[in-house]
Amino acid sequence: MVRVFNLRDQLLIRRARRSARRGDFRRAISILTEVNRRSPSPEIEIELVRLRHDGFYAQTKVVSHHKWPPVYRAAFPEINGIPEIKRSEVSPELLRAGVFDRGSIIIRGVLDADQVALIRDGIERTYANHDRAMAGIPLSETAPWFWPFEPNAKNAGAELDRNWYRDGGAELAADSPRGLFNLLEVLEANGLIDLVAGYLGERPALSVRKTSLRRIPHDLNAEHGWHQDGAFLGQGIRTMNLWIALSDCGVDAPSMDMVPRRLNYIVPTGTEGAIFDWSVSSLQIAEACGGGEPTHLHFKAGDAIVFDEMNLHRTSTLPGMTKPRYAIEAWFFAPSCYPLDQLPLLV
């Protein structure tokens, strides 16, 4: 796993580590990212994950640029259901209008075919190397695609049930140093980090627990999986889920079902008809839809949908589906009100 760096990069790596020791984690991350772009290195990618986690706690007090919930102007008065925009049309204002007026907003064509292929290939490699690690292969041979994230001392005792994630068709992005590196590079290249910052009013941080590389089997039993993430995340948060399809979804591969309206309350869970104490029953879904029906979403590879913790949705599998669904789920939080049990990563 050890890479020999040229003299220039050795000097840059030393400079980055001095910056980190001084508490300037953003500069350290920037320098190591530059080095890794030229010469991808498992060691650097693993170090970057650690710096992103430790660096969150080294920030000075973060001040938001606007109040929350935000003021927004209704932008889709003639559209029923979930609005859609093109990548060229996207702005923080339109995202806020979509999420706070309609519950979510679809952005078509966020990633190009090469970017989709890069991230999707990383998902396959991450799954394969996690399996190798479970079979006893040393982590030195599964890196950089699988190297389990370890919370720092500020999160002592935090546990990550990787079996639970895998059962649901997900790998933690933070467990894949190269997968996370490639994901952040693609998001930056498309201006999506700045877009999230504009939406939230401050530069965001990612959640380790809720940012995942997803490969959903076509026959996953998701019938009783209706939920709002706000039921788990608590009150007083400011968040955005950027969900990106890496395969066509909704016809022969799983997609999502979603209540196509804004909900400003947490729907009761575990009531009559619910299978799990955390899930929402079909009776509650009918009421939440306000007399309508849930929307079965269709995506092309590279499309995205944005929503927050109040959105009511589930993974959707249908009879006759034959292909897995590949996707990215990236949960961003505003650092000024970050729920620390979600394990932060600087971006």
C-alpha positions in Angstrom: 0.0 0.0 0.0 3.0 2.3 0.5 3.5 4.8 -2.3 6.8 6.6 -3.0 6.2 10.3 -3.6 8.4 12.6 -5.6 10.3 15.4 -3.8 7.6 18.1 -4.6 4.8 16.0 -3.2 6.9 15.0 -0.1 7.3 18.7 0.7 3.6 19.3 0.2 2.6 16.4 2.4 4.9 17.7 5.2 3.4 21.2 4.7 -0.1 19.7 5.0 0.7 17.9 8.2 2.2 21.1 9.7 -1.0 22.9 8.9 -3.1 20.2 10.6 -0.9 20.3 13.7 -1.5 24.1 13.8 -5.3 23.5 13.5 -5.6 24.6 9.9 -7.4 21.5 8.7 -8.9 23.0 5.7 -5.5 24.0 4.3 -4.2 20.5 5.1 -7.1 18.9 3.3 -6.7 21.2 0.3 -3.0 20.4 0.0 -3.4 16.6 0.3 -6.3 16.7 -2.2 -4.0 18.4 -4.7 -1.3 15.7 -4.1 -3.9 12.9 -4.5 -5.3 14.3 -7.7 -1.9 13.9 -9.3 -0.9 10.6 -7.7 -3.8 8.7 -6.0 -2.5 7.2 -2.8 -4.3 4.9 -0.3 -2.4 6.5 2.6 -3.4 10.0 1.6 -7.0 9.1 1.1 -7.2 7.4 4.5 -5.5 10.4 6.1 -8.0 12.8 4.4 -11.0 11.0 5.9 -9.4 11.4 9.4 -8.6 15.1 8.8 -12.2 15.7 7.6 -13.5 14.2 10.8 -11.0 15.8 13.2 -11.1 19.1 11.4 -14.8 19.6 12.1 -14.1 20.1 15.8 -11.2 22.5 15.1 -13.5 25.1 13.4 -14.2 28.4 15.0 -17.9 29.0 15.8 -19.8 28.9 12.6 -22.3 31.6 11.9 -25.2 31.1 9.5 -25.9 33.6 6.7 -29.7 33.4 7.1 -32.4 32.3 9.4 -34.1 28.9 9.4 -36.5 27.9 8.1 -35.7 30.1 5.2 -37.9 32.7 3.5 -38.6 31.4 0.0 -40.8 32.5 -2.9 -43.2 29.9 -4.4 -41.6 29.0 -7.8 -43.9 26.2 -9.1 -47.5 27.4 -8.8 -48.7 25.5 -11.9 -47.0 22.2 -11.2 -48.8 19.4 -9.3 -46.6 17.1 -7.3 -42.8 17.2 -7.2 -41.2 19.9 -9.4 -38.4 19.1 -11.9 -35.6 21.4 -13.1 -32.5 21.0 -15.4 -29.0 21.2 -14.0 -28.6 24.5 -15.9 -31.5 26.0 -14.0 -30.5 25.1 -10.5 -30.0 27.6 -7.7 -30.3 27.7 -3.9 -33.5 29.7 -4.2 -35.2 27.1 -6.4 -34.0 24.3 -4.2 -35.5 26.0 -1.1 -38.8 26.6 -3.0 -39.0 23.0 -4.1 -38.2 21.5 -0.7 -40.1 23.9 1.5 -43.1 24.3 -0.8 -43.4 20.8 -2.3 -41.3 18.6 -0.1 -38.6 17.8 -2.7 -37.2 18.8 -6.1 -35.8 16.7 -8.9 -32.7 17.9 -10.8 -32.2 16.2 -14.2 -28.7 15.6 -15.5 -26.6 16.5 -12.5 -23.7 14.1 -13.4 -22.4 13.1 -16.8 -21.9 9.6 -18.0 -18.2 9.5 -17.1 -18.9 10.7 -13.6 -21.7 8.2 -13.1 -19.4 5.4 -14.3 -16.6 6.5 -11.9 -18.7 6.5 -8.8 -20.6 3.4 -9.8 -17.4 1.5 -10.3 -16.2 2.7 -6.9 -19.4 1.2 -5.4 -18.6 -2.2 -6.9 -15.0 -2.0 -5.7 -16.1 -1.0 -2.2 -18.6 -3.8 -1.9 -16.1 -6.4 -3.2 -13.3 -5.2 -0.8 -15.6 -5.1 2.2 -16.4 -8.7 1.4 -12.7 -9.5 1.1 -12.1 -7.9 4.5 -14.9 -10.0 6.1 -13.2 -13.1 4.6 -10.0 -12.2 6.5 -8.0 -10.3 3.9 -5.8 -7.7 5.6 -7.0 -4.1 5.4 -3.7 -3.2 3.8 -4.9 -5.1 0.7 -8.5 -3.9 0.7 -7.5 -0.2 0.9 -8.2 2.3 -0.5 -11.7 0.8 -1.3 -12.4 -0.5 2.1 -10.8 0.9 5.3 -13.3 1.1 8.2 -13.9 4.6 9.5 -13.0 5.0 13.2 -14.6 7.9 15.1 -12.2 10.1 17.0 -11.9 10.4 20.8 -14.7 13.0 20.9 -17.0 10.2 19.7 -15.7 7.4 21.9 -18.2 4.6 22.0 -19.9 5.5 18.8 -20.8 2.3 16.9 -21.5 1.7 13.2 -23.5 -1.5 12.5 -22.0 -2.3 9.1 -24.1 -5.4 8.8 -27.3 -3.3 9.1 -26.1 -1.0 6.3 -25.3 -3.9 4.0 -28.7 -5.6 4.7 -30.3 -2.3 3.4 -28.1 -2.1 0.3 -25.5 0.5 1.5 -21.9 1.0 2.3 -20.7 3.9 4.3 -18.9 6.3 2.1 -16.4 7.1 4.9 -15.5 3.4 4.9 -14.2 3.8 1.3 -11.5 6.4 1.3 -11.1 6.4 -2.5 -14.9 6.2 -3.0 -15.4 9.3 -0.8 -12.5 11.1 -2.4 -14.0 10.5 -5.9 -17.5 11.5 -4.7 -16.3 14.8 -3.3 -14.2 15.5 -6.4 -17.3 15.0 -8.6 -19.5 17.1 -6.4 -17.0 19.9 -6.4 -16.5 19.7 -10.1 -20.2 20.3 -10.6 -20.5 23.1 -8.1 -22.7 21.0 -5.8 -20.9 21.8 -2.6 -21.3 25.5 -3.2 -24.9 24.9 -4.1 -25.5 23.1 -0.8 -23.7 25.9 1.1 -26.0 28.5 -0.6 -29.1 26.4 0.4 -28.1 25.9 4.0 -26.5 29.4 4.5 -23.1 28.0 5.5 -20.5 25.6 4.2 -21.9 22.2 5.1 -20.5 19.1 6.7 -21.3 15.5 5.6 -22.7 12.8 7.9 -20.7 9.6 8.2 -23.8 7.7 9.3 -26.1 8.9 6.5 -23.8 9.3 3.5 -23.7 6.0 1.6 -22.8 4.2 -1.6 -25.9 2.3 -2.4 -26.5 -0.9 -4.4 -30.1 -1.9 -3.8 -31.1 -5.5 -4.8 -34.1 -5.7 -7.2 -35.9 -7.9 -4.7 -35.2 -6.0 -1.5 -38.3 -6.1 0.7 -39.0 -2.4 1.3 -42.8 -2.5 1.5 -42.9 -1.4 5.1 -40.0 1.1 4.9 -41.9 4.4 4.9 -40.1 6.9 7.1 -39.0 10.5 7.8 -35.4 11.0 8.7 -36.5 13.7 11.1 -37.9 11.0 13.3 -34.4 9.8 14.0 -32.4 13.1 13.7 -34.1 15.2 16.3 -35.2 18.9 16.4 -33.4 22.1 15.5 -31.3 20.7 12.6 -30.6 22.2 9.2 -30.0 19.6 6.5 -30.2 18.5 2.9 -30.1 15.1 1.4 -28.6 15.1 -2.1 -29.7 11.7 -3.6 -28.1 10.9 -7.0 -29.1 8.0 -9.2 -26.2 6.1 -10.8 -28.5 3.8 -12.8 -31.9 4.2 -14.4 -34.5 3.7 -11.6 -38.2 3.0 -11.4 -38.9 0.5 -14.2 -36.6 -2.5 -14.0 -34.5 -1.3 -11.0 -35.7 -0.1 -7.6 -36.5 3.6 -7.1 -38.3 5.6 -4.4 -41.9 6.2 -3.5 -42.5 9.6 -2.0 -45.3 11.7 -0.5 -45.4 14.6 -3.0 -46.1 17.5 -0.6 -44.4 19.4 2.2 -45.0 18.0 5.7 -44.2 20.3 8.6 -44.7 17.7 11.2 -43.4 14.2 12.1 -45.9 11.6 11.1 -46.5 9.1 14.0 -44.6 5.9 13.7 -45.4 2.4 14.9 -49.1 2.9 14.7 -51.8 0.4 13.5 -50.6 -1.2 10.3 -46.9 -0.5 10.8 -44.5 -3.4 11.0 -41.7 -1.6 12.8 -41.7 0.9 15.6 -39.7 3.4 13.3 -41.9 3.0 10.2 -45.1 4.8 9.1 -48.2 2.7 8.4 -50.0 2.7 5.1 -53.0 4.4 6.9 -50.8 7.3 7.9 -49.4 7.5 4.3 -52.9 8.0 2.9 -53.5 10.9 5.3 -50.1 12.5 4.6 -50.8 12.5 0.9 -53.8 14.7 1.6 -56.2 12.7 -0.6 -53.7 12.0 -3.3 -51.3 9.1 -3.9 -47.6 8.6 -3.3 -45.4 9.3 -6.3 -43.3 6.5 -7.8 -40.2 8.2 -8.9 -38.3 7.6 -12.2 -34.7 8.6 -12.7 -32.1 8.4 -15.4 -28.5 7.7 -14.3 -27.1 11.1 -13.3 -30.4 12.6 -12.1 -30.8 13.8 -8.5 -33.5 14.6 -6.0 -33.1 17.0 -3.0 -35.1 16.8 0.2 -34.8 17.2 3.9 -35.6 15.4 7.1 -39.3 16.1 6.9 -39.8 14.2 3.6 -41.8 11.0 3.8 -40.5 8.3 1.5 -39.4 4.6 1.1 -37.3 2.5 -1.2 -39.6 1.2 -3.9 -39.3 -2.3 -5.4 -41.9 -3.7 -7.8 -42.6 -7.2 -9.2 -40.8 -7.8 -12.4 -37.8 -5.7 -11.5 -34.5 -7.5 -12.5 -31.7 -5.0 -11.9 -30.0 -3.5 -8.8 -30.2 0.2 -8.2 -27.0 2.2 -7.8 -27.2 5.6 -6.1 -25.4 8.1 -3.8 -27.1 9.4 -0.7 -25.2 12.4 0.7 -26.7 14.0 3.8 -25.3 17.5 4.4 -25.8 19.3 7.7 -25.2 23.0 8.7 -22.2 23.0 11.1 -23.9 25.6 13.3 -26.5 23.0 14.4 -24.9 19.7 13.6 -26.2 16.6 15.4 -22.8 15.3 16.5 -24.0 11.7 16.9 -24.2 11.7 13.1 -20.3 11.9 13.0 -19.3 15.0 11.0 -16.9 15.3 8.0 -15.6 18.6 6.7 -16.2 19.2 3.0 
